[in-house]
Amino acid sequence: MKVLIVVRTLKIGGMERVAVNLADAFAEHGHESHLMYFKPRPPQLEPGNKKVNIHHFALSRAMWMSGIGGTIEIAARLLNSVVRKSYFLLSGWWGGKLFRREIRKLERQYGTFDRIIFRGIGTFETVWSFKDPRACYVLENIVKTSSGHAPWLERLKARCLFHDKHLITVSHGVEKQIATAMQALKVQPLSLRTITNPCPIATIQSAMHEDTPERPTTPYLLNVARLVPQKNHHLLLRAYAKMQTQLPLVIVGEGPLRSELEALVAELGIAERVTFVGRQLNPYPWMHHARLFILSSAHEGLGIVLLEALACQTPIVSVDCPGGVRDIMSGELEAYLCEMTPEALAARVDAVLEADGYAIDERWLESFSPAQITSAFLQEMTAS
């Protein structure tokens, strides 16, 4: 099969890392794999498999250089100044036409794609008018039916992005929420099903042995996440302040909330035990050497970092948040879920540490293997 995976950027982030992992997985299993991104934002992730064909389609530049595209771009910005969050309407309409032109150009060189896989709502928005029976749209997270904007705009956006298209969610929790949201927004997708994210165990276990001189040499607790509201670091820090353990907490990630979180650390009196190390291109050595990995998110599409930590042979604890965490934290791992309160998270972490962690069973990762995920996408191709 010839597969094209499309993502807005290849910045260091969970969704982008999964897109790269999926491109690698198709290549490793004998398919012709292509990965396209629109916006360079260094530092960038790169596929590990050299057989992946990488394409940078500078969509923004194409917009300005495409005759009436400059006029449409100006009109989109003017509309957005009047109706907030409406920029995608005009820009994505024209962006979809430019994307189709780029696809035809690539297919003249490489042949016809069997499947085009879009990942992330930010990607959908930029080219929403593109419609093709080979295309499927992977939703990484839950969709809000009310975000404070005009209801008509929410319905129109949902219709542009999701109506009459093949939708794929990364977890059953997200699928259930999306089905409810689509009904509320009066949108009818062509299909809706779950294909989870791949966890490339062998690649992770190779990368986790990379030398990282800045990493602590003594035991520590770990969280890896962007410093944004969804990741709920306020809860994590308040829970850590209540923990009995004196192990330091290391937070890998960068984001707009860093200053606010550093102020909270000082307010809670835990500044000497909490370290923000910023963005790390390879987070796996940090995971491998951690005593325990903690997830505190307000919601997660799946929570791929939990799988990555398990692949690094590190025990995990997670709050029971909406989305896909329960797709991972099932069976024996359900015991390491807790309520979304500082008290519950503190108690669960202390209990796991007191028991000296637990052994990792790699069978927990089997349903997330790249072979199974690529096979599911191929079955989806046949079905549609």
Buried (B, 14 or more C-beta within 10 A) or exposed (E): BBBBBBBBBBBBBBBBBBBBBBBBBBBBBEBBBBBBBBBEEEEBBEBBBEBBBBBEBBBBEBBEEBEEBEEBBEBBEEBBEEBEBBBBBBBBBBBBBBBBEBBEEBEEEBEEBBBBBBBBBBBBBBBBBBEBEBBBBBBBBBBEBEEEBEEEBBBBBBBBBBBEBBBBBBBBBBBBBBBEBBEBBEBEBBEBBBBBBBBBBEBBBEBBEEEBEEBBEEEBBBBBBBBBEBBBBBBBBBBBBBBEBEBBBBBBBBBEBBEEBBEBBEEBEBEEBBBBBEBBEEBBBBBBBBBBBBBBBBBBBBBBBBBBBBBBEBBBBBBEBBBBBBBBBEEEBEEBBBEBBBEBBBBBBBBBBEEEEBEBEEEBBEEBBBEBBBBBBBEBBEEB
